[in-house]
Amino acid sequence: MANKIQFQRGTKALLAAHGPLDAGEPGYTTDTKELFIGNGTGANTPLVSATSADITYYVRTDGNDSNTGLANTAAGAFKTIGKAISVVPRNVNHFITINVAPGTYAEIIDLSGFSGSGQILVTGDSSVSTSRTVHAIKMYGNSCFVTINGFNCSTPSNINAVSVTSSVGALVSNINSTIVSTGAGLDVNLSNIRATSCNFSNKFIAVNAVNASVAYIENFTGSGNTWGNRSTLASVVTAAGTRATGTNGDSSDTGILNYSGVTNPWGDNTVSQRDVASVYTSQFTCTTSGTFYKMPLGGAEWDSRGSVSTANSRFVCKNSGIYEVTAQAIGLNTPSGTVLTMMLYRNGSPFRVMDQVYVAATGNYGTNGTTKVNCSPGDYLEVYVASSSGGVVIIGTNGQLSYINIQQMA
């Protein structure tokens, strides 16, 4: 016969009113989500502890770890950051703040193993400075949001200034570390992180992301590093503003470095560096049978790098690479039996027929086609149309009927 296990269950106030649990008897608080077990000595031992309210702790060099940490005075504050972290329950469902006063703390800030729907903030200075110095910063195995702001890391020569491992959400800001080190300024492993306004100098790597990590960095500074940003093993490093530099530059070995936004999967994933344009054409007439007439450009719907010249009705390539050209031209009341031909010109000479269409019955018929062309910087592309019947008018619109799209493919 199965044994029935009974829990004392209710709010934390009800549990206190009940009195101590019997030895081995479990109790669960429905409001604070804590689990206790009676220890037989008139007290309840917490098995899973959780926060019950927002709280702020204070740390000062003149404090004492025997204090409560609840007052920003020598008689109330903790002396070490580690003590303040140790009194925070592992299950964080509220906002926990640890305020650290100026001074040198001979310890590693270690925020590890926290979960819950709340947030932990360990805060020092409001800007990059050396007013609050620690050995290093470590965040490991956190599933709640953790934030560290405003510290100077006097990192030992072989470890990282900031390490974030197996954490789903972290924010690091205003961290300074300039001591020579074979480690990284910021090392991100199996984690998602945002980091802002940090200064990392004289490191082997300023920012290192590995093992499918995602790191967004903003307004970093620093020099004298061997490498700037490095992304490996399916990681992504996205940056905005200034970045820390390295003598070897940046590196993406089986990872992605993205500084301006991804536009395609071919590798140079910055829209500011890739030629892309969409242009609508003005109305024109194929006056003479069999003669090619250039499609006049009426205006660009978009033009990523200023490659479109409406004055000359051409697209001027900025990069070396393969360009894809797609165009369409619609003839107004094109006579039956007419053949419309579309031709791509490169540098003023015919390059390739893009399309040729036979008009079976009088009406608005069009020619449209796509082709690819290898270009060098300064090469220019134009699209021409010829009609076997003279006087055919090619409709010009706002891009709905007659247009040219050009983009660098590789």
Buried (B, 14 or more C-beta within 10 A) or exposed (E): EEEEEEEBEBEBEBBEEEEBBEEEBBBBBEEBBBBBBBBEEEEBEBEBBBBBEEBBBBBBBEBBBEBEBEBBEEEBBBBBBBBBBEBBBBBBBBBBBBBBBEBBBEBBBBBBEBBBEBBBBBBBBEEBBBBBBBBBBBBBBBBBBBBBBBBBBBBBEEBBBBBBBBBBBBBBBBBBBBBEBEBBBBBBBBBBBBBBBBBBBBBBBBBBBBBBBBBBBBBBBBBBBBBBBBBBBBBBBBBEEEBBBBEEEBBBEEBBBBBBEEBBEEEEBBBEBBBBBBBBBBEBBBEEBEEBBBBBBBEBEEBBBEBBBBEEBBBBBBBEBEBBBBBBBBBBEBBEEBBBBBBBBBEEEEBBEBBEBEBEEEEEBBBBBEBEBEBEEEBBBBBBBBBBBBEBBBBBBEBEBBBBBBBBEE
